[in-house]
Amino acid sequence: MSPLDPPFTEEHQELRASTRVFIERELAPHARQWEDDRWFPDDVFAKLAAQGLLGLKYEERYGGQGGDYLHEAVLCEELARCGSGGTAAGIGAHVNIATPPIWKFGTEEQKQRYLVPSIAGQRIGALGITEPGAGSDVASITTRAERVDGGWVVAGEKTYITNGVRADFIVTAVKSSAEGGHHGISFLIIDRGEGVESSALHKLGWHASDTATISFKDVFVPQENLLGELNEGFKLIMANFQWERLAMALGAVGAMSVAWERTAEFARERTTFGRPLSGHQAIRHKLADLATSLYTCRCVTYDALRRFVAGEDPLREVTMAKLLTQRAAFELMDECLQIHGGAGYMRGDSSPQTHPIERAARDARLGPIGGGSDEIMREILGRSLGL
Ligand SMILES: Cc1cc2nc3c(=O)[nH]c(=O)nc-3n(C[C@H](O)[C@H](O)[C@H](O)COP(=O)(O)OP(=O)(O)OC[C@H]3O[C@@H](n4cnc5c(N)ncnc54)[C@H](O)[C@@H]3O)c2cc1C
């Protein structure tokens, strides 16, 4: 049995084929430029929307494709083929973390105002939870929402926010009550406008994505922009964590596939001591080990995905998939870089014949930190294992 089948049906595989063609034709040729620019153009969202790729899991009445999480999973995996982790991250933040809470918890009016134009690629979203003083410890956020006539006034700062410069709206976690811990957190959809200021951050990898610090300086947010119930925001955070982490695992599996394929090709072509690199047992065995790691990551991720789609609550399996794949992807990139020798240490643009493996290695380093770090995954697993 191929690990593709289940969970994917023939229809999902057709989507995979057409998505791959689109990404390799429309996005991949620009990856190097976008990385150098530290920005990918906003019209990438419109192009993806024209292919139906921003609304795969959303209902047709909102402009979506009426598909399911498996369709979205195909996109998560295939996006790695664009060759820019930053571009994949910007698109991923829009479809996997910014719009799902509006879809799940939004009023009909909010869906019309934010979800519909997001699916059409006309408005770009971001999710703002992390703050300078609160990352893993989400309950410690301090961005305040003070009740005023007709809404709230928000003051505080979010940081490391993907799409943080370009986002038209930010799905923002705020403290709406003095109650401590997980209580008293709410979500507000904050439009870019007066009092919302972004400053871009420079990073090790994901260069094409605009990660930013966003400050809210007494921003008025109207009552109708409260997302979900007041003081029940923690539920909203928890509701999408499983999908966010699955999406990251799928992205890692996709990136590992691309890096392995390109490295095997390089090893077949590059000759040392009178034979191709792949003719040396040490290199062949390394590639065999990497293929095994890739296969293991794919099986664990697809198992968690299968359970998720079946409506189970696969907290343990999703956590394991996130933990396993993010570190394995970085380790695989490092080994692939080593197989490329000096070429692996070069920027892609100075050695155009080689896969830009150094970018892939830098991009992969985020995985064990973002979306819940390795240490937090282990804490969740520890609890779920009764430790
Ligand atoms: C490129 C990038 C994009 C991001 N995009 C977004 C986004 O779009 N929206 C958003 O809201 N956030 C985003 N983040 C934030 C990300 O989710 C956080 O960086 C992450 O949750 C870790 O939080 P922190 O950086 O504050 O680290 P901290 O929480 O300060 O942790 C520091 C280190 O200590 C470890 N640690 C913390 N607590 C424990 C513990 N109890 N036991 C053992 N070890 C512990 C952590 O694992 C980590 O290694 C992004 C981050 C990056 C780097």
The ligand as an ORCA input file, in Angstrom:
! r2SCAN-3c Opt
* xyz 0 1
  C       9.591     33.267     11.422
  C       8.532     33.208     12.483
  C       7.193     33.356     12.132
  C       6.207     33.360     13.127
  N       4.902     33.605     12.776
  C       3.982     33.822     13.764
  C       2.652     34.259     13.449
  O       2.289     34.408     12.268
  N       1.796     34.525     14.467
  C       2.154     34.372     15.791
  O       1.337     34.629     16.653
  N       3.403     33.920     16.112
  C       4.319     33.650     15.150
  N       5.595     33.223     15.470
  C       5.932     33.050     16.878
  C       6.209     31.607     17.293
  O       5.015     30.894     17.400
  C       7.008     31.678     18.610
  O       8.308     32.136     18.284
  C       7.080     30.354     19.329
  O       5.819     30.000     19.807
  C       8.077     30.392     20.502
  O       7.828     31.496     21.320
  P       9.051     32.474     21.721
  O       9.800     32.801     20.484
  O       8.501     33.581     22.518
  O      10.017     31.578     22.617
  P       9.868     31.360     24.197
  O       8.489     30.961     24.535
  O      10.451     32.515     24.914
  O      10.828     30.110     24.403
  C      12.258     30.192     24.291
  C      12.806     28.760     24.296
  O      12.481     28.142     25.541
  C      11.730     26.979     25.320
  N      10.702     26.856     26.367
  C       9.704     27.728     26.646
  N       8.951     27.271     27.658
  C       9.484     26.064     28.005
  C       9.133     25.070     28.959
  N       8.043     25.187     29.760
  N       9.916     23.963     29.066
  C      10.994     23.802     28.256
  N      11.353     24.690     27.313
  C      10.611     25.809     27.188
  C      11.102     27.145     23.944
  O      10.804     25.896     23.356
  C      12.211     27.874     23.211
  O      13.168     26.948     22.768
  C       6.576     33.162     14.483
  C       7.921     32.964     14.817
  C       8.891     33.006     13.844
  C      10.328     32.835     14.271
*
